[in-house]
Structures are given as structure tokens and as C-alpha cells.
Amino acid sequence: MIYLQDWKKDCIFALRLNMNHKLYKPFTIVCLSAAVWLINPCSASAYSTEEEKVLEMFHQFRELYEKGSEEEFYELANDYEEYLLDHDRLVDYYKIKCNEGFYDVRHRHIYKAMKTAKELDEVVRRNGDTAYYYLATGLFGDVYRVSYDSPKAKKYYLQALKEVGDRDPKFTMTTYLNMADLLNIQDPNKALEYAEKSISLAKKMNNMEFLSLSIAYKAFVLFLSKDDGKDFNLLYERYDYLKNRNHPGFNHRYDGIMDAAKAAYDQDYDKALAIIRNRGGIPDSALSVVRVYALAGDMKNCFGAMRRMYVDLDSVFSITQSANFDELSVERQLVLSQEEVALNRKLVQRMSIWLVVGFVLFILIYIMGRYRLMQKIHKLEGKLLIRR
């Protein structure tokens, strides 16, 4: 690098010194051309290497996010975030930190997710990046949603929608769907409005992933709230048409729910229940089972399914709380350990000071005692000389 800088200096020097001399203009041009040739490829190469590194880490991050162990994910996330900060890539850092928070929420690490959201919010505000406040605000909404604190979740989601404006359509669509999920039972009409907003924005952005997700979720809200399947069937046909186009961006997350709801509206309740129970990874499967029994008019099994759902929810909540308390306990132990180390350090410092003071006093006392002893010896020697 120093070598390239010397070349640049030589060329600039030649330009300034010889520009007025026709004889040296060719030399000047050659020097400048050499500098541009040498410097630009290397700068581009360094930039390219950094971009490749970031892209590689992103692919690893995404892979571990989907199917890696938690330990590996958090280790990579930490390394990735440090790398982004070291290379002053703050915007990338904000988004990866936000995704780490989504991972926390997804795995029900509520306390950790709240901590991640606070860290993200502090970094964004410390850097004065007002355009990215929405990331932390939305993450707070997610934390409260999975903690079953609907009022706070709604408050943060609405605030995040104000903060994001038109800057991040994917975030906006995700927040619309989260609002629909939050309100699908307590206010189905409002949930349908948010799902429709997501559909409109997905069409505007030509985003097949969110279009398929939004249509499916609107259909799911209708399935939970409407006994008449006409509106659902229209959305099902639209969803099925998009799915059969085999677009690579199509999201199949709600395929099982859509097929089960369709079977339930067609009064094939056994088929609907079989789809829900046999297909893995169906979102809100317990709630869907309750709805199928309700449409079938089987109140006994409907109440039984509701009871099991609430028992399962209570169990999940207990496990979540236990895990969060464990995290709190571990962190508290770390804090206590740090406090203990600090206290021990202070104690050692105090003991060291007292030892030094004691040693100095000992030296002073020794010197004074030695001085007095020598004085006595000199006096005795004088007396002995007089007697002799």
C-alpha cells in the first residue's frame, strides 16, 4: 500500500513540476496513467474482497437462521456483527442485529430478544441514524406480541409504521401481517384490513413472497371468523393460481392451512383434521383444529381442543418463562461474579496500600532505631576512650 502511495505522490509531483514544459508532458501523462492503473484495481479488489466476505457471512447467517444450532447461530451472529462494525457498515449491522432479535423471538428467548432490541435501539440512537429507528421499534413489537402483551405490541407496531414511512416495504408488509396476526381473534375486521394493506403493497412492489403470504393470511383470518366460505374460496382460487405458476418467490408456509380450511368449508372435516395433523410446520394448527370442530358443529370436541390448546399454550409459556429465568439467572451470576471480582480487586488494592504503608513505616522505624543505636554506641565508645 505504501508503494502505491509513493507512485501517486511521484505522479502528482511530476504533474505540478512539469505541466508547463512540453517536453515532460508525455512523462506526466504516463505517470498519472500508471497511478490510476495501479491504485484503482487494488482499491476495487479490496472492496470486492470485503463484499465477498460480507456476502459469505450473510449466507452462513441465513443458513444457520433457518436450520442451524442456536450455539452456532449466536456465535456467527456475534462475529458477523463485529466484522460489520469494524468495517463501518452500520446499516448492515442494524439489519443483522434486528434479524438476531427475530431469531430470539422465533425461539421464544423473550428476555434475550428484549435485550437485543434495547442494544439495537441504543446503537441506532447513539449514531443519530433516525432513519433506522423503526427496526428496534418493530422488534419491541414482536417481543410483546409473543409475550401476549397485545396493547404494547400494537403500540410499538403502529409507531414502527410511522417511523419506517416508505423506506422499507418488506418491513412494512411484515408489520402489517404481524398486526393481522395480533388482531385475528379480538378484531377480525381490522386484521383483514391490515392483511389487505400487505396485499396491496406486495402487488405494488411485485413481491411474490409477500403477496402469497398476505393472501394466505387474509384467507386464514376469514377461516377463523366467517362461517360462509364464499370470500375464502375467492382467495383460495387466487392463491392456488399463483401457486401453480411455480414462481420461485412463492411462499408455501400456509399451504397446509389453506388446504385444510378449503376441506372444512367443503364439509370434509375428517380430511381437514388429517391435513392439519399430518402436515408438519403448520402455523396456528391448534387454533385451526378448534375452528374445524366449530364449523362441524362438534361442540364437545371443539371445547376439548380448546382446553388442550390452552394447556399447550400454558406449557409453552411456562417453558419460555423458565428459559428466560435461566437466562436472567446466568446473567445475574455473571453480574455477581463481576461484582465479586471488582470487590476482590478493591480489597487487594486496599491490602496492597496497607502493605506498602506498613513496609514504609517498618523501614522508617528500623532507620530511626538504627540511628539511635549508633548514637548510643558512639557515646559508649567516647566514654571508653576517656577512661582509657
C-alpha positions, -999 to +999 in steps of 0.1 A: +000+000+000+028+024+008+044+015-025+012+026-043+010+058-024+046+067-034+037+061-070+008+085-066+030+112-050+056+109-078+030+114-104+014+144-087+048+159-082+056+153-119+023+169-129+029+201-108+066+204-118+064+197-155+030+208-167+044+240-182+071+221-201+060+204-233+089+180-232+077+165-199+040+163-206+042+128-220+061+117-189+034+133-167+006+115-186+024+082-183+029+086-146-007+095-140-019+066-161+003+043-142-010+056-109-047+052-119-040+017-133-022+006-101-044+023-075-079+017-088-077-020-094-063-025-059-090-004-043-116-022-063-100-055-054-101-046-016-137-035-019-146-067-038-129-089-011-148-071+016-181-076-003-174-112-008-166-117+029-199-099+039-219-120+014-203-152+026-211-144+062-246-134+052-252-168+035-239-186+066-261-164+089-291-172+068-285-209+067-280-211+105-310-189+110-332-215+092-317-248+104-286-244+125-280-250+162-286-220+184-250-220+197-236-219+161-260-192+151-252-169+181-215-174+176-217-165+139-240-136+146-216-121+171-186-125+147-207-111+118-218-080+138-183-073+150-170-075+114-196-051+102-188-026+130-151-029+124-157-021+087-181+008+094-211-009+078-236+004+102-267-001+081-259-038+075-252-041+112-286-027+122-304-052+099-284-082+111-289-072+147-326-069+140-326-104+124-308-117+155-338-103+175-362-120+152-344-153+158-346-147+196-384-141+192-388-172+170-371-194+196-390-178+225-360-162+241-381-133+252-356-118+277-328-121+252-349-106+224-357-076+246-320-072+254-312-074+217-339-048+209-325-024+235-289-028+223-301-021+187-320+009+198-291+023+218-266+019+189-290+035+163-297+064+186-261+069+196-252+072+159-281+095+153-294+073+124-330+084+128-340+066+095-335+032+112-353+037+145-381+016+131-360-016+132-357-016+170-393-003+174-407-032+153-386-056+173-401-044+205-435-050+190-425-086+181-413-092+217-445-080+232-466-099+207-451-133+216-453-123+252-491-120+248-490-083+257-512-071+228-517-035+239-479-028+240-473-048+208-499-028+189-485+004+203-449-004+190-461-017+157-481+015+149-451+035+160-428+015+137-451+020+108-449+058+113-411+056+116-404+035+085-425+055+061-418+043+025-382+034+031-385-004+038-415-020+021-406-055+033-406-043+069-439-026+063-455-057+049-441-078+077-455-054+103-489-054+085-490-092+088-479-091+124-508-066+132-532-090+114-518-119+135-522-098+166-559-089+159-571-121+141-593-131+172-600-099+190-607-077+159-610-098+127-622-069+106-592-048+115-570-079+109-585-082+074-577-045+067-540-050+076-538-082+055-553-063+026-528-034+030-500-060+028-515-075-004-518-040-020-481-032-011-469-066-023-487-061-057-472-026-060-437-039-052-443-070-074-431-092-045-444-127-049-433-139-015-453-113+004-482-115-020-486-152-014-482-148+024-506-119+026-534-136+005-530-167+026-531-149+059-562-129+048-578-162+039-568-176+073-584-147+092-616-153+071-614-190+080-613-181+117-641-156+116-666-163+088-688-194+086-697-185+050-668-197+028-675-175-003-649-149+004-624-176+014-630-195-018-622-165-039-589-160-021-582-198-023-586-197-060-563-167-063-537-184-041-539-217-060-535-199-093-503-182-080-490-214-066-495-233-099-474-207-117-444-221-098-429-187-092-396-191-073-406-164-048-439-181-038-440-188-001-456-221+008-459-216+045-497-216+046-503-244+020-515-268+047-538-243+064-553-232+030-560-269+021-574-277+055-597-247+055-609-255+020-617-291+031-635-277+061-657-253+041-664-283+017-677-301+048-650-327+046-640-323+083-620-355+086-598-346+057-593-311+072-582-325+105-560-351+088-542-323+068-536-303+100-523-333+120-502-349+093-485-320+076-456-306+097-449-270+103-485-257+100-488-223+118-516-220+144-525-257+140-542-259+174-564-229+166-573-244+132-584-277+148-607-258+171-622-239+141-627-271+121-647-287+150-667-254+154-676-255+116-686-291+120-709-283+150-690-307+172-690-287+204-677-315+226-645-319+206-643-282+200-642-275+237-618-304+242-595-290+215-597-255+231-588-269+265-558-288+250-547-256+232-547-235+264-529-263+283-503-263+255-501-226+255-496-226+293-469-252+289-451-233+262-454-201+283-440-219+314-411-233+294-405-199+279-405-182+313-383-209+327-358-204+299-359-166+304-354-170+341-325-193+334-310-166+311-317-140+339-301-163+364-270-168+343-267-131+336-272-123+373-245-148+382-222-131+357-230-098+372-224-111+407-192-126+396-181-093+380-191-075+412-172-101+433-142-097+411-144-059+415-148-062+453-118-085+454-098-062+433-106-033+456-098-055+486-064-064+470-058-027+463-065-018+499-043-046+512-016-036+489-018+000+501-017-011+537+012-034+530+031-006+513+023+018+542+033-009+567+066-016+549+074+022+547+067+025+584+088-005+592+117+010+572+113+043+590+112+027+624+142+005+615+162+035+603+153+055+635+161+026+657+194+020+639+202+057+642+196+058+679+216+026+684+245+040+666+243+072+687+244+051+719+274+031+705+293+063+697+286+076+732+299+044+748+329+045+726+337+080+737+333+071+774+356+041+770+382+063+753+381+088+782+385+060+807+415+046+788 
